[in-house]
Amino acid sequence: MNKQGAIIIVEDDKDDQEIFGEVFKDLNYTNEIIFFNDGQEALTYLIEIPRSPL
């Protein structure tokens, strides 16, 4: 498992996105965090990225 990869979160509520961001910051995660408002956006991103998530 690649523990250095991006963290993808699908959440449409901006307040919840902010809470997730704060939690990961408080836990000292250095991973990039990518938010999507819906599953279709996340799926499109995953299909189009040139690298495979590990």
N, C-alpha and C positions, 0 to 999 in steps of 0.2 A: 504494500500500500504506500502510495506517495503522500507523505504527510506535509509536503511543502507546496502542494497544489492549491489552486483557488478553492474557496468555499463558496458554493452557489446556494443562494437562499431565494425561494419563491414566496413572496409575501406582498400583497397589494396595499397593505396599510403602512403609510409612511412612519407613523409613530412606532409601530412594531419593528420596522426596519431600523430605526434609530436605536431602539432597545437592543436588538441583536448586535448592532455595531458596537455599542457600549460594552456589552457582555464580552464579546471577543477581544476588545481592547483591554478590558479589565483582566482577562485571562492571559494577556500578553501573547496573543496569537499574532504572528507576523504574516500569515497567509493573506493574499488578496481576497477580499470579500466582494462578491458580485451579486447584486440584488436584481431580481426580475419581478415584475408585477403580476405575471401569470405564467402558467406552465408552457404555453405556446412560445412565448418569448425565450424561455430557458431552453426549450427543445431546439428552436432555431439556432440559438447560440451554440449549443453542444454539437449540432450537425455541422455548423460552419467553421468551427475553430480548427486550425491546422494541426493541433496536437490532441492526443487522446487523453482523457482524464484517467488517472491511475488510482 
